[in-house]
Amino acid sequence: MFGFLKEGFQKIKQAMSKTRSALSHRIRSLFGKPWNEDTFEALEQILFEADLGSECASLLVEKARSTLRLQPKAEINDILKIFYEYTLSILQEPPLIVPKHSEEKAPHVILIVGVNGSGKTTSLAKLAYQFKKQGKRVLIGAADTFRAAAVEQLELWANQIGVDIVKGKTGADPSAVVFDTLTSAKARGIDIVLIDTAGRLQNKTALMQELEKMKRVMQKPILSAPHETLLVLDATTGQNAIDQAETFHKFTPLTGIIMSKLDGSAKGGIVLSIYKKLHVPIQWIGTGEKIEDLEGFEPIAYASSLFEIT
């Protein structure tokens, strides 16, 4: 078990390598220079460019300023330790919404939402793989019926993983696919149901109505469904990810976030920025392109990768 945890910790650190280079290494370059307003502005710019957000960046700069005022000879590791502790304290605050428990003997239903291109379908497949590896019986509902390519991609993943999929024709009512998926899951004794959804954020009213209808339909076969609503965000989109999270959170209360493509981004500070603003926990992070490249989020691994203390 501890070996598995250590492996996951290392994968998170590896996925954060671009952010670490853009953040901790640049902060280190400021030491050796006199600490004046120009230096503090440079520090705030470095933090902001890593997508920590203006609020977090300002707070961290003030913490550095206070420390250096009291301890003029403070070293880089002293500052990074303060940043690390602040990051960890934010991520360990309790979330505003927690997942519901599924009814006895009923499948646990997870609704996956996100814009097209965020890595939503691939992240769902990675999640299915994780649950299958745990010995769970998994069923996928392909309710993104507006994109034939999305259903085809999901079907390929399902075949590769070895899980079943329920789908409808292109343009079919997504809620009908959801109903068929949950009815089948309940009859077959499925443990986990993963529902893919359309990501047409440009039409917010239609998206909201569609998600609301899906939830009503879900509750016919399984009253407590969905038990989780996970938003997939592309880490490379930076502050746009916060806008997406806020929009979806208004439509359907989120219980968690899957941060995809973290390994391809130098803007990993977005994780802290989102949690600080919305208190929606990051549950999973994408650490690569392979089906197994999904790790449960670990705040300590993230914070120590963001602000590496040597």
C-alpha positions in Angstrom: 0.0 0.0 0.0 2.7 2.5 1.0 4.6 1.7 -2.2 1.4 2.5 -4.2 1.1 5.8 -2.3 4.7 6.7 -2.9 4.3 5.9 -6.6 1.3 8.2 -6.8 3.2 11.0 -5.0 6.0 10.8 -7.5 3.6 10.9 -10.5 2.0 14.0 -9.1 5.5 15.6 -8.6 6.5 14.6 -12.1 3.2 16.0 -13.6 4.0 19.3 -11.8 7.5 19.6 -13.2 6.7 22.4 -15.7 4.9 24.4 -13.0 7.8 23.8 -10.6 10.3 25.1 -13.1 8.2 28.2 -13.8 7.6 28.9 -10.1 10.0 27.6 -7.4 13.0 28.0 -9.7 12.1 31.5 -10.7 11.5 32.5 -7.0 14.9 31.2 -6.2 16.4 33.5 -8.8 15.2 36.5 -6.8 17.3 35.7 -3.8 20.7 37.4 -3.8 19.0 40.6 -4.9 18.0 43.4 -2.5 14.4 43.0 -1.4 12.6 46.2 -2.4 9.3 47.0 -4.1 10.6 46.0 -7.5 11.6 42.6 -6.1 8.3 42.0 -4.4 6.5 43.0 -7.6 8.6 40.5 -9.5 7.6 37.9 -7.0 3.9 38.7 -7.3 4.3 38.5 -11.1 5.9 35.0 -10.9 3.1 33.8 -8.7 0.4 35.3 -10.9 1.9 33.8 -14.1 1.7 30.3 -12.5 -2.1 31.0 -12.3 -2.3 31.2 -8.5 -4.7 34.1 -9.0 -4.4 37.7 -7.8 -5.8 37.0 -4.4 -3.4 34.1 -3.6 -0.5 35.9 -5.2 -1.0 39.0 -3.1 -1.4 37.1 0.1 1.8 35.1 -0.5 3.7 38.3 -1.3 2.5 39.9 2.0 3.6 36.7 3.9 7.0 37.0 2.3 7.2 40.7 3.0 6.3 40.2 6.7 8.8 37.4 7.1 11.7 39.3 5.5 10.8 42.4 7.6 11.1 40.4 10.8 13.9 38.1 9.5 16.1 40.1 7.0 18.4 37.1 6.7 15.6 34.6 5.9 16.6 32.2 3.2 14.7 30.9 0.2 13.7 27.7 1.9 12.1 29.8 4.8 9.9 31.6 2.3 9.0 28.5 0.3 8.1 26.7 3.6 5.7 29.5 4.4 4.2 29.3 0.9 3.9 25.5 1.2 2.2 25.7 4.6 -0.3 28.3 3.3 -1.1 26.2 0.2 -1.7 23.1 2.4 -3.9 25.0 4.8 -6.2 26.2 2.0 -6.5 22.8 0.4 -7.3 21.1 3.8 -10.2 23.4 4.4 -13.5 21.4 4.2 -15.4 21.6 0.9 -18.8 23.3 0.7 -20.5 20.3 -0.9 -19.8 16.6 -0.2 -20.8 13.6 -2.3 -24.0 11.8 -1.4 -24.2 8.2 -0.3 -25.8 5.8 -2.7 -28.8 3.8 -1.6 -28.3 0.3 -0.3 -27.5 -2.1 -3.2 -27.9 0.8 -5.7 -25.1 1.8 -8.1 -23.0 4.8 -7.2 -23.7 7.4 -10.0 -21.1 9.9 -11.1 -22.1 12.6 -13.6 -19.1 13.9 -15.6 -19.4 17.5 -17.0 -17.0 19.8 -18.8 -16.6 21.7 -22.1 -15.6 20.0 -25.3 -11.9 19.7 -25.6 -11.2 19.7 -21.9 -10.3 16.0 -21.9 -13.7 15.0 -20.4 -14.3 11.8 -22.4 -10.7 10.6 -21.9 -10.8 11.5 -18.1 -14.0 9.5 -17.8 -12.3 6.5 -19.4 -9.4 6.8 -17.0 -11.8 6.9 -14.1 -13.5 3.8 -15.4 -10.1 2.1 -15.6 -9.3 3.1 -11.9 -12.6 1.7 -10.6 -12.3 -1.5 -12.7 -8.8 -2.0 -11.3 -10.4 -1.8 -7.8 -12.6 -4.7 -8.7 -15.7 -2.6 -9.2 -18.4 -3.4 -11.9 -18.5 -0.3 -14.1 -21.1 0.8 -16.6 -20.6 3.9 -18.9 -23.5 6.0 -20.1 -22.7 7.8 -23.4 -25.1 10.8 -23.0 -23.1 13.2 -25.2 -25.3 12.3 -28.1 -24.6 15.5 -30.0 -21.1 14.4 -31.0 -20.9 11.0 -32.7 -17.1 11.2 -32.3 -17.4 11.4 -28.5 -19.6 8.2 -28.4 -17.2 6.4 -30.7 -14.2 7.4 -28.7 -15.9 6.3 -25.5 -16.9 3.0 -27.0 -13.2 2.3 -28.0 -12.1 3.1 -24.5 -14.8 0.9 -23.0 -13.7 -2.1 -25.1 -10.1 -1.5 -24.2 -10.8 -1.3 -20.5 -13.3 -4.2 -20.5 -16.5 -2.4 -19.3 -19.9 -2.1 -20.9 -21.4 1.0 -22.4 -25.0 2.2 -23.0 -25.4 4.6 -26.0 -28.1 6.1 -28.1 -28.2 7.3 -31.7 -26.6 10.6 -32.6 -29.0 13.4 -31.7 -31.0 11.2 -29.4 -32.4 12.6 -26.1 -29.4 12.4 -23.6 -31.8 11.9 -20.7 -33.2 8.8 -22.4 -29.6 7.4 -22.5 -29.2 8.3 -18.8 -32.5 6.5 -17.9 -31.5 3.4 -19.9 -28.1 3.4 -18.3 -29.3 3.6 -14.7 -32.1 1.1 -15.2 -29.7 -1.4 -16.7 -27.1 -0.7 -14.0 -29.7 -1.3 -11.2 -30.9 -4.6 -12.8 -27.4 -5.9 -13.3 -25.9 -5.1 -9.9 -23.4 -2.6 -11.3 -21.3 -0.8 -8.6 -20.3 2.4 -10.5 -22.1 4.3 -13.2 -20.2 7.0 -15.1 -22.3 9.4 -17.2 -20.7 11.4 -20.0 -22.5 14.7 -21.0 -22.3 17.3 -23.7 -20.0 20.3 -23.2 -21.8 23.0 -25.1 -21.0 25.9 -22.7 -21.6 28.5 -25.4 -25.4 27.8 -25.0 -25.6 28.1 -21.2 -29.4 28.0 -21.0 -29.7 24.8 -23.1 -26.9 23.2 -21.1 -28.5 24.1 -17.7 -31.9 22.7 -18.9 -30.3 19.5 -20.2 -28.4 18.9 -16.9 -31.5 19.6 -14.8 -33.6 17.2 -17.0 -30.9 14.5 -16.6 -31.0 14.8 -12.9 -34.8 14.5 -12.8 -34.6 11.4 -15.0 -31.8 9.8 -12.9 -33.9 10.0 -9.8 -36.7 7.8 -11.2 -34.7 4.6 -11.1 -32.3 5.8 -8.3 -33.7 8.4 -6.1 -30.4 9.7 -4.7 -28.6 10.0 -8.0 -26.3 11.6 -9.0 -24.1 11.0 -6.0 -21.2 12.9 -7.4 -20.9 15.6 -10.1 -17.3 15.9 -11.3 -16.1 18.8 -13.6 -13.2 18.1 -16.0 -11.0 21.1 -16.4 -8.0 21.5 -18.8 -5.1 22.8 -16.7 -3.5 24.4 -19.7 -6.4 26.9 -20.0 -5.3 28.7 -16.9 -7.8 31.3 -15.6 -10.4 30.3 -18.1 -10.7 27.1 -16.0 -12.0 29.2 -13.1 -14.7 30.8 -15.4 -15.8 27.4 -16.5 -15.9 26.1 -12.9 -18.0 29.0 -11.8 -20.4 28.6 -14.7 -20.9 24.9 -14.1 -21.1 25.3 -10.4 -24.1 27.7 -10.9 -25.9 25.1 -13.1 -25.2 22.0 -11.1 -23.5 21.9 -7.7 -20.1 20.3 -8.1 -18.7 17.8 -5.7 -15.3 17.6 -7.2 -12.9 18.4 -10.1 -10.8 16.3 -12.4 -7.8 18.4 -13.5 -6.7 17.1 -16.9 -3.4 17.7 -18.7 -1.6 18.9 -15.6 1.5 17.4 -17.0 1.4 19.7 -20.0 1.0 22.9 -18.1 3.2 25.4 -16.4 0.1 26.9 -14.7 -0.5 24.3 -12.0 -1.3 27.1 -9.5 -4.8 27.0 -10.9 -5.6 24.1 -8.6 -5.1 26.3 -5.5 -6.8 29.3 -7.1 -10.0 27.3 -7.9 -10.2 25.8 -4.4 -9.6 29.1 -2.8 -12.4 30.7 -4.8 -15.0 27.9 -4.9 -14.1 25.3 -2.2 -14.7 22.5 -4.7 -12.1 19.9 -4.1 -9.7 18.6 -6.8 -10.4 14.8 -6.7 -8.3 13.5 -9.6 -5.5 14.8 -11.7 -4.3 13.7 -15.2 -0.6 12.9 -15.2 -0.2 11.8 -18.8 -1.8 10.4 -21.9 -2.0 6.7 -21.0 -5.2 5.1 -19.6 -3.5 4.6 -16.2 -2.3 8.2 -16.0 -4.9 9.4 -13.4 -4.0 10.0 -9.8 -6.1 10.7 -6.8 -5.3 14.3 -5.7 -3.0 14.5 -2.7 -2.6 18.0 -1.2 0.8 17.3 0.4 2.2 16.1 -2.9 0.8 19.1 -4.8 1.9 21.7 -2.3 5.4 20.3 -2.1 5.6 20.2 -5.9 4.4 23.7 -6.2 6.9 25.1 -3.7 9.8 22.7 -3.6 12.0 23.0 -0.5 15.5 21.7 -1.0 
